[in-house]
Amino acid sequence: MPAPQTPSPASAAAPLLCVVIPVFNEQPVLPELLDRLQRTLNSLAGMRWEVVFVDDGSRDRTAEMLAAASAQEPRLRLVRLSRNFGHQPALTAGLAQAGLADAVVTMDADLQDPPELIPELVAAWQGGAEVVLAVRRSRQDAGLRRVGFDVFHRWFQRLSDFKIEANTGTFGLLARPAVAAINALEERHRFFPGLRAWVGFKQAEVVYDRQERAAGTPAQTLRRLVRYALDGIFSFSYFPLRLTTYLGLFIAGCGFAVGTFFVVRRLLGLEVAFTGFTTLVTLILFLGGVQLIGIGVLGEYLGRIYDEAKRRPLYVVREPTAR
């Protein structure tokens, strides 16, 4: 066992692995998730384990089912938030509950990330890695969602100001020092893969094929996914600001060139063509559109500054959890 994963006195007998899973309206998938998860964790030799489910204001029987399961199995813990705060705040709440674990696995509840991969993540951690990334070799999404995921992962790595591994998401493992570092970050618009890359530490990768959702419908709507993608871009890249600057310089350069052209023609006594109404309106609309885009980009950054300044908590716990 490497030095960063040295167990605390409370866990001297065996290292403690905690699995953090945000859930929102996952009633259809819960029975299979609980079965596969417990069978996988029980197969880990020489380790203690617990699972922290964070109910993000579910409106179905998700919380009731998890409460019943935790009553039968004390290693299953349930944290209920007071309302739906979103996937990232729910994940943050789970990480806050898992701070005493020697290693923490983060994953979604829809079984697109197979629990059977957890032993490989643990093996990489025991081999010395402090952050283990589950990298998707393929995925089963289709239609507009698939196109959106492909475009985002293809371009985000190029736009970000430092390297963030493509085709990664929530699924992965964090050693205790990495969990403590992420818990210490107080920003409100959280993009977990970016934060995980930003804190650093020694990394390893486990490649897998992402499966179809086991049951039910995705809780993350297209609108939420777009918002999540924008959080990633605006939190880890200054490229939108630079792009508006470059575009402004380009338009100013074009305007200066056109102005110089007409001045030279006038000085040479050449005929100056009359610019019509259509040309004038087109230029005004184009420049106005560019200005509005620039204001919108500034507004995105300013809005995030405003949220940080308010210092509201990311989540509110409805019921305290017992260890």
N, C-alpha and C positions, 0 to 999 in steps of 0.2 A: 504494500500500500504506500503510495507516495506521500511525502510530507504534508501537502496541502489538505489531504483527506484524513489527517489524524483524528480519530474519534475523540469526542469529549468524554469526561469521566462517566457521564450518564449513559454513554453508548459504548463503553469499553468492551463489553462482551461481543458486540457485533455492530458493524456500521449500520446506520439508519438511512433507508431510502424513502423519500417522500414523493408521491406522484400528485401533481396539482392539475386539476381538470375543471375549467369553467364550464358551466352547463346552463342552457336556456332552452326550455321547452324540448327536452330530449327524452320524453317518456317512451316513445317507440323503440329507442335504441338501448335504453338502460339495462334491461335484462341480459342482453348479449354482452354489453360492455362490462357489467359486473362479473359475469361468469368468466370471460376471457381474461380480464384484468387480474382477478384473484388467482386463477390457475397459473398465470404467468409469474406473478409475484411469489407465489408459494414454491415455485420451482427454483428460485434463487437460493443457492446454498450459502450459508454463513452470513446472511443479511436479515436485519429486521426491516419491516416496511409499514407504511401507512399511506392512505390516499386521502387527499383533501379535495372534496367537491365544493365548488363555489357556485351556489344557485344565484343566477343573475336576474332575479325577479321573474321566474318562470310562471306562466299562467295555466299550465297543465298540472299533472300529478307528479312532476319531476321531484320537487322538494319532499313530498309525502313518501314517495318510493325510496328516496335516498335516506330519509329519516328512519324508515323501517329497516333498511339494510344496515345502517350504522348501529341500530339497536341490537341486531344479531351479531354484527362483526365490529368490535370496538376500534379496529384499525381503519375503518372507514369513517371519516369525519365529514360533517356537513357545515358549511358556513353559508348563511342566508343573508343576502344584501336586501336593503329596504325597498329597492326598486330595480328596474333594468338600467344599469349604468353603462353597459357595453362590455365587449369581450376583453379589451385591454385593462380597464379598471378591475374586472373580475379576476383576471390573471394576476394582477398586482396584489389583490387581496389574498389570493392563494399563496403567493410567494412570501407575503408577510407572515403567514401562518406556518411556513415551512423553514423558518430561519435556523432552527436547531438541528435540522437534518444534515447528514454528512454529504448527501447528494440529492438533487431534486430533478425529477423528470417532469417536464411540462408537455401537455398534449391536449388535443380537443376530444370531445366526447363522441363524435360521429363515427368513429372507427375507420375513418379514412387513413388515419395513422395507426397502424396495427400495434396493439400492446405486446404482441409476440416479439417485437423488435427491442423491447426494453433490455433483455439480457445482453444484447450486443452493445447498447449504449453503456450499460454498467461495466462491461468488459473493457471498453475503451477508457472509461474513467479509472478503473483499477490499473490500467496500463500507464497512467500518468497524466491523462488529459483532464483539464479543469472545466472545459466547455466542449461538449460533444454535439455536433450538428447532425441532424437527420436530413440528408440531402435527397430530394426527390429525383429519381431517375426518370420516372414517368408519372402521369396522373390520368385519372379516368374522367375528369370533367369534360363536358361537351358544350357546344354552342357558344353563346356570347361570353359566358364565364370563362371558358377555356381560352378564348381569344384574348380576353382581358388579362388573365393570369400570364399568358405567354408574353404579351406586349410589355406588361409591367416588369416582369423579371428580366426581360431582355434589355430594357432601357434603364432600369433603376440603378443597376450596378455602374453604368456609365455616367449617370447624373450625380450620384452620391459623391461627397467630398472625401470619403475614405471607403475602403473595400468592405462591402457587405456581401456575403456569399449568396449567389443566386439560387433559386429553387429551394429555399428554406422557409420555414414558418415557425409555428409555435413548438412543434415537436423537437425535443432535444433534451440534453441533460446538463445541469449546472452543478459544479462542486460548491461547497459552502462559501468559500471566498467570493465566487462569482455571484452567488445569490445575495450576499451581503452588499456587494458593490451595486447591484441593480436596485436593491431595496433602498439604498441611500440616494438614488436619483429621484428628484422631486418634480420633474416636469409633468405637465398635465396631458399633453398630446403625445401618447406613448406609441412607439412602433417597436415592438419587442425584438424582432430580428436585428434592427439597427442598434438598440441598446445593448443587446447581447454581444454584438460585434464591437461596439464602442468601448466596453469595459475591458476588452482584451483577454488576457490569460491564455494558457496553452490550449490549443484547439485540436480536435480530431473530428473526422467525418465518418458517418455510417450511411451508405447509400441504400435506398429502398424504393419500391414501386408503390405509389399512393393508390389506395383502393377507392372504390365507389362508396358512397355513404351507405351504411348498413340498413337504415330505415328512416322514415320520416322525410322532411324537407329541410334544406339548409336554413339555419337561423340567421346566417349572415346574408342579408339582401344585397342586391347589386349596388344600391345606394350606399350601404354601409361599407362595402368593399371599396367603392370609389373614394369615400371619405378616408378610409384606412390607408389607401394608396397615397392620397394627398398628404396625410400626416407623415408618411415615410419620406416623401419628397421634400416637403417644406421643413421637416425636422433635421434632415441630414444632407441638405444640398442648398447652396446659394445660387445654383444655376438659373432658376427663374428670374432672380434679380439681375444676374449678369446678362441674361438673354434680353431683357427689356432695355438694358443699357446699350448692348450691341445693336439692337434694332433701332434705338433712337439715334445712335451714331451713324448707322447706315442710311436712315431716312434724311438726317441732316446733311450727310455727304451728298446724297442724290439731289437734295434741294439746292445745295451750293453749286453743284455741277450744272444743273439746269439754269440757275441764275447766271452763272458765268457764261454759259453758252449764249444766252440772249443778249447779255451786255456786249460780248465780243461781236455778235452779229450787228448790233446797233452801231458800235464804233466803226465797223467796216462798211457801214452804209448799206448793209444787206436788208432785205425785206424781212420783217418779223411777222411770223404767222400768228393769226388771231386765235387765241385759245377760247373755245366755246364753253357753253354752260355745262355740258356733260362732263368735260374734263375737270372743270372747277368743282362740281359736285362730287365726282369720284375721288378727287384728292382730299376734299374736306372729310368725306365719310371714312376714307382710309386712315387719315391722320387721327380723326376722332376715335376710330376703333382701336388704333394702337395705343392711344392715351388711356382709353378705358381699360384695356388689357393690363397696361402698366399699373394703373390705380388698383385693379383687382388683385394683382400679384402683391402689391404693397399691403393691401387690405388683409390678405391671408396671413402674412407675417405679423402685421399689427394686431390682428385678432388673437393670434397665439400669444403675443406679448401681453395682451389684455387678460387672457385667461390665466397666465402665469402670475400676473400682478394681483389677481383676486384671491389666490391662495386657498380656494375651496378644496375640500378633500376629494380625492378621486372616487371614493365610494363611502357608503354608510352601511355598517353591519347591522342587520335587523336582530339577529340572535347571536350571542357569544357562543363560541364553540368550546367544548371541553376536551382536554387532551386525554 
